[in-house]
Amino acid sequence: MSPQLYERQNNGFGFDSNNNNDPSDGYYDDWWWSPAGMAVRYAIITLIFALLVGYFLGGYLHAK
């Protein structure tokens, strides 16, 4: 096994340093799991949903 792969698998690459994935310790896996990242993620999901609803509602009203 390559040394880089071995090191990545043994040091928990992608997880927090103490390997418990507990956000209460103030350390997140990456930015998307922080409170700001989750707010951005839900804002994007809400925007996509609103655009989809608007598209169908606009199409319905236009066809009337």
BELMOWO-V660950 format. One record per backbone hydrogen bond with DSSP energy under -0.5 kcal/mol. CO is the residue of the C=O (numbers start at 0). NH is the residue of the N-H. Records with the same first field share a line. If there is no record, write none. Layout:
BEGIN
CO=NH + NH
END
This chain:
BEGIN
1=5
2=6
3=7
4=8
5=9
6=10
7=12
11=14
15=18
20=22
21=24
22=25
25=27
29=32
30=33 + 36
33=37
34=38
35=39
36=40
37=41
38=42
39=43
40=44
41=45
42=46
43=47
44=48
45=49
46=50
47=51
48=52
49=53
50=54
51=55
52=56
53=57
54=58
55=59
56=60
57=61
58=62
59=63
END
